[in-house]
């Protein structure tokens, strides 16, 4: 039977753990609010850009150079997978679900005989893939800190990706990230980044302004604009994904810490009960000893 | 007089959104003014000033954009800019320092930054379009 002192120490340690998790939860909650605001603020740009792009995309035939971001290289052999995780842990299944999904994707692509390279973003996925498939990592990005450094962090990733793409290192690029659904739920999502998948968004536009869109004047001309627009779109997409993932991370951490706080509370209750019972048992035992001692005289 | 709705958007947020009388936009092939009822144009931009005027042609705001795109239709003008600074908030000394640092570096990105910084200086020095 544990002594009273042992139980007391245990209770104290759980109490201080609970304090930490409560504090982490509050920090995550306030960070979540900030990064949600950022994600919302970034939305107008990306939606307008998509609109512009989809009205231009139909005019692009196959071509060389930058247009390849839209039309693809014509091959389907080399894949670049970009898992986007957090830099820190203690956020539930947030990072491990990204790693698991990416791992599955890589394995299934490899079974189809494709070559797969990885470009992990975030410490947690970099560390994971450093362990399991080190030789396939083309590049990795950590400590991007999108909520402070903003758009520049997305540019870093985007420039590197486009650099590799135009050097013919890969034909298709897929992002794996946590889509922010609400504060407590994130969806692991795969998005094809290169070549650009305009089929869905352009369809909508075609339906509602089929006749209106041909009237635009282009300055200097359609192709030049498209050439400017496409690389920018890649960066914006990455920026959007980084922001979503950032918001998702704080949401996940908040939920995880909320759970931990609750568990700690339950544990304290249980331990306190045990402490009181043990104390009562000691008192009873001492009383019996006194009484039986008195009786025997 | 009629007004046209004008949006100035950067990747990080929506910077300006209001009904205005006229906007001057630095198009790739030259500045162009946008009045209500402008024909549909899509243009890419060079680094330069975006000037926003009220209904009676008084200058409301002046921005510096480092490039981007503009989409114009009769009711609306949207400028998507990579980075936006309000002209009043730019400081000549810091930009000149930046230019000094960038000069002498050879890579493509620093050259681009250099040309943007030089355009900033030009924009600060010029008083075109202040009054029309």
HADDOCK unambig.tbl for C-alpha pairs under 7 A between the chains (distance, minus, plus):
assign (segid A and resid 41 and name CA) (segid B and resid 12 and name CA) 6.12 0.50 0.50
assign (segid A and resid 41 and name CA) (segid B and resid 13 and name CA) 4.52 0.50 0.50
assign (segid A and resid 41 and name CA) (segid B and resid 14 and name CA) 6.51 0.50 0.50
assign (segid A and resid 42 and name CA) (segid B and resid 11 and name CA) 5.54 0.50 0.50
assign (segid A and resid 42 and name CA) (segid B and resid 12 and name CA) 4.95 0.50 0.50
assign (segid A and resid 42 and name CA) (segid B and resid 13 and name CA) 5.28 0.50 0.50
assign (segid A and resid 44 and name CA) (segid B and resid 14 and name CA) 6.91 0.50 0.50
assign (segid A and resid 45 and name CA) (segid B and resid 9 and name CA) 5.81 0.50 0.50
assign (segid A and resid 45 and name CA) (segid B and resid 10 and name CA) 6.35 0.50 0.50
assign (segid A and resid 45 and name CA) (segid B and resid 11 and name CA) 5.58 0.50 0.50
assign (segid A and resid 45 and name CA) (segid B and resid 80 and name CA) 6.69 0.50 0.50
assign (segid A and resid 151 and name CA) (segid B and resid 11 and name CA) 6.76 0.50 0.50
assign (segid A and resid 151 and name CA) (segid B and resid 12 and name CA) 6.83 0.50 0.50
assign (segid A and resid 215 and name CA) (segid B and resid 40 and name CA) 6.78 0.50 0.50
assign (segid A and resid 216 and name CA) (segid B and resid 40 and name CA) 4.82 0.50 0.50
assign (segid A and resid 216 and name CA) (segid B and resid 41 and name CA) 5.20 0.50 0.50
assign (segid A and resid 216 and name CA) (segid B and resid 42 and name CA) 6.53 0.50 0.50
assign (segid A and resid 217 and name CA) (segid B and resid 40 and name CA) 5.98 0.50 0.50
assign (segid A and resid 217 and name CA) (segid B and resid 41 and name CA) 4.50 0.50 0.50
assign (segid A and resid 217 and name CA) (segid B and resid 42 and name CA) 6.08 0.50 0.50
assign (segid A and resid 218 and name CA) (segid B and resid 41 and name CA) 5.76 0.50 0.50
assign (segid A and resid 218 and name CA) (segid B and resid 42 and name CA) 4.95 0.50 0.50
assign (segid A and resid 218 and name CA) (segid B and resid 43 and name CA) 5.84 0.50 0.50
assign (segid A and resid 219 and name CA) (segid B and resid 42 and name CA) 6.15 0.50 0.50
assign (segid A and resid 219 and name CA) (segid B and resid 43 and name CA) 4.56 0.50 0.50
assign (segid A and resid 219 and name CA) (segid B and resid 44 and name CA) 6.79 0.50 0.50
assign (segid A and resid 220 and name CA) (segid B and resid 28 and name CA) 6.83 0.50 0.50
assign (segid A and resid 220 and name CA) (segid B and resid 29 and name CA) 6.51 0.50 0.50
assign (segid A and resid 220 and name CA) (segid B and resid 43 and name CA) 6.63 0.50 0.50
assign (segid A and resid 225 and name CA) (segid B and resid 43 and name CA) 6.86 0.50 0.50
assign (segid A and resid 225 and name CA) (segid B and resid 44 and name CA) 5.85 0.50 0.50
